Amino acid sequence: MSQKPFAPFEWMLAGRYLRARRKEAFISVIAGFSFIGIMLGVATLIIVMAVMNGFRAELLDKILGFNGHMLIQPIDGPLTDYDAVTERIRATDGVVRAMPFVEGQALGSGPIGAQGVVVRGVREADIADMAFIADNVISGGLEGFDTSNGVAIGSRLAASLGIVIGDQITIITPRGLVTPFGVQPRIKAYRVTAVFQVGMFQYDGTIVFMPLGEAQLFFNKENDVTAIDVFVEEPDSVNRMRGPIETAIDRSAVVSDWTQRNITLFNALEVERNVMFVILALIVLVAALNIVSGLIMLVKDKGSDIAILRTMGASRGSVLRIFLITGASIGIVGTLAGFLIGTVIAINAEPIRQGLSYITGIPIFPPDIYFLSELPTRLEPMDVISVVVMSLTLSFLATLYPAWRAARLDPVEALRYE
């Protein structure tokens, strides 16, 4: 009999082979495990890739929101001409803003505790331009920051020290006044005028913003700054900006960009992402191998049926396609189910995390370890497409050998002992 490829009877027979019967229950169990394996593998890959992408994007956003895309540090003497240098940098095409600052480590003390803090002295106009901070002030405000003699601190630091708006935080640094008896620690109390929450543990729990002039006095840097942060329009093109900015500085200085300062972190994230993809792809591979074993057993069990089909006029191509449809259906349906489950979980990862933490009483994704207050996810279409294509390809390849064996079956040999 002559039939067009993928004729209705081929689909009908493939559907019958997929449905469980008592004597074929074991084969159906293998097919079921193959379906579950592919579904879980695809879903897990999509979720993990989304979390890794979200984690990288969120870290990059937080790091570049706080630190400049480029950092200018003097090497031939104090940066006392920072105003002139800053203005020249700002006039460079492609530069969004330049911000001189003073930075130092100190001990912060409040009503219920004390801990190490990083004090950064900035001007009011500059901190107001930092949307990363200005848009995330949860109490108080930054108005009159230069003249308030107050400081802005992170929400976690405020909670750990027991400080609210209007309270004072005592800042202590060992590099204080120089006296005939040696260097005395400098201790000074500042009123907290703003509390911010940016969602990154490192910043919310350690940073204190202080007016630039006050920070210069506190750290003995009168008319001097630690460095200048430079923000550019295209962070990914900082190498192209290096030459014009070095020309604008017009003095000896070290110019480092965000890729150099964070290269270890982002390289580690990229390696971890690739390794996780390979490891989780093995789940799909194992499930695909289950399809092979299940189909080989099905071909062996259906040897007489195949022989009868061949004697009735079915071509080898028809037999091949019947078993291709049978095996590929498991992979296609499993991949589709995994895609749907993985996408739904990836989109709702943070509510799911909160729910699991509440039910189990165990903190999942603790911010003091992972730096972020929420579980970030970011679905990249190309990642999802790669996972789906990989799963479908493995599923299709897994069906080729069993289907080829079924098509090569000799009807005479199959029916000899029937």
C-alpha positions as CSV (number, residue, x, y, z in Angstrom):
1,M,0.0,0.0,0.0
2,S,1.3,3.5,-0.8
3,Q,0.9,6.1,1.9
4,K,2.0,9.7,2.2
5,P,4.6,10.4,4.9
6,F,3.1,10.8,8.3
7,A,-0.2,9.4,7.2
8,P,-3.1,9.2,9.7
9,F,-2.6,5.4,10.3
10,E,1.0,6.2,11.4
11,W,-0.2,8.7,13.9
12,M,-2.9,6.3,15.1
13,L,-0.5,3.4,15.7
14,A,2.0,5.7,17.4
15,G,-0.8,6.9,19.7
16,R,-1.7,3.3,20.5
17,Y,1.9,2.4,21.4
18,L,2.0,5.4,23.8
19,R,-1.1,4.3,25.7
20,A,-0.5,1.8,28.5
21,R,-1.7,-1.8,28.4
22,R,-1.3,-4.4,31.0
23,K,1.4,-6.4,29.3
24,E,3.2,-3.2,28.3
25,A,3.0,-1.5,31.7
26,F,6.8,-1.6,32.2
27,I,7.4,0.1,28.9
28,S,4.9,2.7,29.8
29,V,6.6,3.3,33.1
30,I,9.9,3.9,31.3
31,A,8.1,6.3,28.9
32,G,6.6,8.1,31.9
33,F,9.9,8.5,33.6
34,S,11.4,9.8,30.3
35,F,8.6,12.4,30.1
36,I,9.1,13.4,33.8
37,G,12.9,13.6,33.3
38,I,12.7,15.8,30.3
39,M,10.0,18.0,31.9
40,L,12.0,18.5,35.1
41,G,15.3,19.0,33.2
42,V,13.9,21.7,30.9
43,A,12.0,23.4,33.7
44,T,15.1,23.4,36.0
45,L,17.4,24.7,33.2
46,I,15.0,27.6,32.5
47,I,14.7,28.5,36.2
48,V,18.4,28.3,36.9
49,M,19.3,30.3,33.8
50,A,16.8,32.9,34.7
51,V,18.1,33.2,38.3
52,M,21.7,33.3,37.1
53,N,20.9,36.0,34.5
54,G,18.9,38.0,37.1
55,F,21.6,37.7,39.7
56,R,24.2,39.0,37.3
57,A,22.0,41.8,36.0
58,E,21.0,42.8,39.5
59,L,24.6,42.8,40.8
60,L,25.7,44.8,37.8
61,D,22.9,47.3,38.3
62,K,23.6,47.7,42.0
63,I,27.4,47.9,41.7
64,L,27.3,50.4,38.8
65,G,24.6,52.3,40.6
66,F,26.8,52.9,43.6
67,N,30.3,52.9,42.1
68,G,31.2,54.8,38.9
69,H,31.9,53.2,35.6
70,M,35.4,54.6,35.8
71,L,37.5,55.5,38.9
72,I,40.1,58.3,38.8
73,Q,42.8,58.0,41.6
74,P,45.8,60.4,41.8
75,I,49.4,58.9,41.9
76,D,51.6,62.0,41.9
77,G,50.1,63.8,44.9
78,P,46.9,64.8,46.6
79,L,43.9,65.5,44.4
80,T,43.5,69.1,45.6
81,D,42.5,70.4,42.1
82,Y,39.5,68.0,42.0
83,D,37.0,70.7,41.1
84,A,38.9,71.7,37.9
85,V,39.5,68.0,37.0
86,T,35.9,67.1,37.6
87,E,34.7,70.0,35.4
88,R,37.1,68.9,32.6
89,I,35.8,65.3,32.8
90,R,32.2,66.4,32.7
91,A,32.8,68.3,29.5
92,T,34.0,65.1,27.8
93,D,31.5,63.7,25.3
94,G,29.8,60.6,26.6
95,V,30.3,61.4,30.2
96,V,27.0,61.6,32.2
97,R,28.5,62.9,35.5
98,A,31.7,63.0,37.5
99,M,31.6,62.9,41.3
100,P,34.6,63.6,43.7
101,F,34.4,61.8,47.0
102,V,36.2,61.0,50.2
103,E,36.0,57.5,51.5
104,G,37.3,55.9,54.7
105,Q,36.6,53.0,57.1
106,A,35.4,53.7,60.6
107,L,33.4,52.3,63.4
108,G,29.7,53.2,63.7
109,S,28.0,53.1,67.1
110,G,24.3,53.4,68.0
111,P,22.0,52.7,71.0
112,I,22.1,49.0,70.7
113,G,25.4,48.1,69.0
114,A,28.5,49.0,67.0
115,Q,29.9,47.7,63.7
116,G,32.4,48.6,61.0
117,V,31.1,51.1,58.3
118,V,32.4,52.7,55.1
119,V,32.0,56.4,55.2
120,R,31.7,58.2,51.9
121,G,31.7,62.0,51.7
122,V,29.8,63.4,48.7
123,R,28.2,66.7,47.7
124,E,24.4,67.2,47.9
125,A,24.1,67.7,44.2
126,D,26.0,64.5,43.5
127,I,24.0,62.3,45.9
128,A,20.8,63.8,44.5
129,D,21.9,62.7,41.0
130,M,22.5,59.1,42.2
131,A,19.1,57.7,41.5
132,F,20.3,54.5,43.0
133,I,20.3,56.3,46.4
134,A,18.0,59.3,46.0
135,D,15.1,57.2,44.7
136,N,15.3,54.6,47.5
137,V,15.2,56.9,50.6
138,I,12.6,55.2,52.8
139,S,12.6,57.8,55.6
140,G,13.9,61.4,56.0
141,G,15.3,63.2,53.0
142,L,18.4,64.5,51.3
143,E,17.3,68.2,51.1
144,G,20.0,70.5,52.7
145,F,22.4,67.6,52.9
146,D,25.5,69.8,52.6
147,T,24.5,72.1,55.5
148,S,22.6,69.7,57.7
149,N,25.7,68.3,59.4
150,G,23.9,65.0,59.2
151,V,24.4,61.7,57.5
152,A,22.4,59.2,55.4
153,I,22.7,55.5,56.3
154,G,21.4,52.1,55.0
155,S,18.3,50.5,56.4
156,R,20.1,47.4,57.7
157,L,22.7,49.5,59.4
158,A,20.0,51.6,61.0
159,A,18.3,48.4,62.2
160,S,21.5,46.8,63.6
161,L,22.4,49.9,65.5
162,G,18.9,50.7,66.7
163,I,18.8,54.1,64.9
164,V,15.8,56.0,63.5
165,I,15.6,59.4,61.8
166,G,16.7,62.1,64.2
167,D,18.9,59.8,66.3
168,Q,22.7,60.2,66.3
169,I,25.3,57.8,65.0
170,T,28.8,58.0,66.5
171,I,31.6,57.6,64.0
172,I,35.0,56.6,65.3
173,T,38.2,56.5,63.2
174,P,41.7,55.7,64.5
175,R,43.3,58.3,62.2
176,G,42.3,61.4,64.0
177,L,44.1,64.3,65.6
178,V,47.9,64.4,65.7
179,T,49.1,65.4,69.2
180,P,52.5,65.3,71.0
181,F,51.4,62.0,72.5
182,G,50.6,60.4,69.1
183,V,47.6,60.1,66.9
184,Q,44.4,60.2,68.8
185,P,41.2,58.5,67.5
186,R,38.5,60.9,66.2
187,I,35.0,60.5,67.6
188,K,32.1,62.5,66.5
189,A,28.3,62.1,66.6
190,Y,26.1,62.9,63.5
191,R,22.4,63.2,63.3
192,V,20.8,60.7,60.9
193,T,18.8,62.7,58.3
194,A,18.0,60.0,55.8
195,V,17.7,56.2,55.7
196,F,17.9,54.4,52.3
197,Q,17.3,50.9,51.1
198,V,18.7,49.8,47.8
199,G,18.2,46.1,48.2
200,M,21.9,45.1,48.4
201,F,23.0,43.8,51.7
202,Q,26.6,45.2,51.4
203,Y,25.3,48.8,50.8
204,D,22.3,48.8,53.1
205,G,24.3,47.3,56.0
206,T,27.6,49.2,55.8
207,I,27.4,52.5,54.0
208,V,27.3,56.0,55.6
209,F,27.0,59.0,53.3
210,M,28.4,62.3,54.8
211,P,28.7,65.8,53.4
212,L,31.9,66.1,51.4
213,G,33.3,69.0,53.5
214,E,32.6,67.2,56.8
215,A,34.2,64.0,55.5
216,Q,37.3,66.0,54.5
217,L,37.7,67.3,58.0
218,F,36.9,64.0,59.6
219,F,39.5,62.0,57.6
220,N,42.1,64.8,57.6
221,K,41.7,65.5,53.9
222,E,41.1,69.2,53.8
223,N,40.9,70.4,50.2
224,D,41.6,66.9,49.0
225,V,39.5,63.9,47.9
226,T,40.1,60.2,47.7
227,A,39.1,59.7,44.0
228,I,36.6,60.8,41.3
229,D,33.8,58.5,40.1
230,V,32.9,58.9,36.4
231,F,29.6,57.7,35.0
232,V,29.3,57.3,31.2
233,E,26.4,56.9,28.8
234,E,27.4,53.4,27.7
235,P,29.0,51.3,30.5
236,D,29.9,48.5,28.0
237,S,32.1,51.0,26.0
238,V,34.3,52.2,28.8
239,N,37.5,51.2,27.0
240,R,36.6,53.6,24.2
241,M,36.2,56.4,26.8
242,R,39.5,55.8,28.5
243,G,41.6,58.0,26.1
244,P,39.4,61.1,26.1
245,I,39.1,61.0,29.9
246,E,42.8,60.6,30.5
247,T,43.3,63.6,28.2
248,A,40.7,65.6,30.3
249,I,42.4,64.7,33.6
250,D,45.7,66.3,32.4
251,R,47.7,64.9,35.3
252,S,49.2,61.6,36.5
253,A,46.4,59.3,37.7
254,V,45.3,55.7,37.7
255,V,42.1,55.2,35.6
256,S,40.3,51.9,36.2
257,D,36.9,50.8,34.9
258,W,34.2,48.6,36.3
259,T,35.2,45.6,34.2
260,Q,38.7,45.7,35.8
261,R,37.5,46.2,39.4
262,N,34.8,43.4,39.2
263,I,36.4,41.0,36.7
264,T,36.8,38.2,39.2
265,L,33.2,38.4,40.4
266,F,31.6,38.4,36.9
267,N,34.0,35.8,35.5
268,A,33.1,33.5,38.4
269,L,29.4,34.1,37.7
270,E,29.8,33.3,34.0
271,V,31.8,30.1,34.8
272,E,29.1,29.0,37.3
273,R,26.4,29.7,34.8
274,N,28.0,27.6,32.1
275,V,28.8,24.8,34.5
276,M,25.2,24.7,35.8
277,F,23.9,24.6,32.3
278,V,26.1,21.5,31.5
279,I,25.2,19.7,34.7
280,L,21.5,20.3,34.4
281,A,21.6,19.4,30.7
282,L,22.6,15.9,31.8
283,I,19.2,15.5,33.3
284,V,17.7,15.9,29.8
285,L,20.3,13.6,28.4
286,V,19.5,10.8,30.9
287,A,15.8,11.2,30.1
288,A,16.5,11.0,26.4
289,L,18.4,7.7,27.0
290,N,15.4,6.4,28.8
291,I,13.5,7.1,25.6
292,V,16.0,4.9,23.7
293,S,15.7,2.0,26.2
294,G,11.9,2.2,26.2
295,L,11.6,2.3,22.4
296,I,14.0,-0.6,22.0
297,M,11.9,-2.7,24.4
298,L,8.7,-1.6,22.5
299,V,10.2,-2.6,19.2
300,K,11.2,-6.0,20.5
301,D,7.7,-6.5,22.0
302,K,6.0,-5.3,18.8
303,G,8.1,-7.4,16.4
304,S,5.2,-9.5,15.2
305,D,3.0,-6.4,14.7
306,I,5.7,-4.8,12.7
307,A,6.1,-7.9,10.6
308,I,2.3,-8.1,9.9
309,L,2.3,-4.4,8.9
310,R,5.2,-5.1,6.5
311,T,3.4,-8.0,4.9
312,M,0.2,-5.9,4.5
313,G,2.3,-3.4,2.4
314,A,3.6,-0.9,5.0
315,S,7.0,0.4,3.8
316,R,10.1,0.6,6.0
317,G,9.6,4.4,6.0
318,S,6.2,4.1,7.5
319,V,7.5,1.8,10.3
320,L,10.4,4.3,10.8
321,R,8.0,7.2,11.1
322,I,5.6,5.4,13.5
323,F,8.4,4.9,16.1
324,L,9.8,8.3,15.4
325,I,6.4,9.8,16.3
326,T,6.2,7.6,19.4
327,G,9.5,8.6,20.8
328,A,9.5,12.2,19.7
329,S,6.0,12.7,21.2
330,I,7.5,12.0,24.7
331,G,10.2,14.6,24.1
332,I,8.0,17.2,22.6
333,V,5.3,17.0,25.3
334,G,7.9,16.8,28.0
335,T,9.7,19.8,26.7
336,L,6.5,21.9,26.3
337,A,5.5,21.0,29.9
338,G,8.9,21.9,31.2
339,F,8.9,25.1,29.3
340,L,5.5,26.2,30.8
341,I,6.5,25.1,34.4
342,G,9.9,26.7,34.2
343,T,8.6,30.0,32.8
344,V,5.8,30.3,35.4
345,I,8.2,29.5,38.3
346,A,10.9,31.9,36.9
347,I,8.4,34.8,36.6
348,N,7.1,34.2,40.2
349,A,10.4,33.1,41.8
350,E,10.4,35.8,44.6
351,P,6.8,35.1,45.8
352,I,7.5,31.4,45.7
353,R,10.8,31.9,47.7
354,Q,8.9,33.9,50.3
355,G,6.2,31.3,50.6
356,L,8.7,28.5,51.0
357,S,10.7,30.5,53.6
358,Y,7.4,31.1,55.5
359,I,6.3,27.5,55.4
360,T,9.6,25.9,56.3
361,G,10.9,28.6,58.6
362,I,14.2,28.4,56.9
363,P,15.6,31.5,55.1
364,I,16.0,30.7,51.4
365,F,18.5,33.0,49.5
366,P,19.7,34.8,52.7
367,P,20.8,38.4,51.8
368,D,23.9,38.3,54.0
369,I,25.3,35.5,51.8
370,Y,24.0,36.5,48.3
371,F,24.2,40.3,48.8
372,L,20.7,40.8,47.4
373,S,17.5,41.2,49.5
374,E,15.3,39.5,46.8
375,L,15.7,36.6,44.5
376,P,16.2,38.2,41.0
377,T,15.2,36.4,37.8
378,R,15.6,37.5,34.2
379,L,14.2,35.4,31.4
380,E,16.4,35.8,28.3
381,P,14.6,34.6,25.1
382,M,17.8,33.1,23.6
383,D,18.5,31.0,26.8
384,V,14.9,29.6,26.7
385,I,15.2,28.9,23.0
386,S,18.5,27.2,23.5
387,V,17.1,24.9,26.2
388,V,14.0,24.0,24.2
389,V,16.0,23.3,21.0
390,M,18.6,21.2,23.0
391,S,15.8,19.1,24.5
392,L,14.0,18.6,21.3
393,T,17.2,17.7,19.5
394,L,18.2,15.1,22.1
395,S,14.7,13.7,22.1
396,F,14.7,13.3,18.3
397,L,18.2,11.8,18.2
398,A,17.1,9.3,20.9
399,T,14.4,7.9,18.7
400,L,16.5,7.4,15.5
401,Y,18.3,4.1,16.5
402,P,15.2,2.3,17.8
403,A,13.1,3.5,14.8
404,W,15.8,2.4,12.4
405,R,15.9,-1.0,14.1
406,A,12.1,-1.3,13.7
407,A,12.3,-0.4,10.0
408,R,15.1,-2.9,9.4
409,L,13.1,-5.8,11.0
410,D,12.8,-8.8,8.7
411,P,9.1,-9.9,8.6
412,V,10.1,-13.5,7.9
413,E,12.4,-13.7,10.9
414,A,9.8,-12.0,13.1
415,L,7.0,-14.4,12.2
416,R,9.0,-17.6,12.1
417,Y,8.3,-18.6,15.6
418,E,4.8,-17.1,16.0
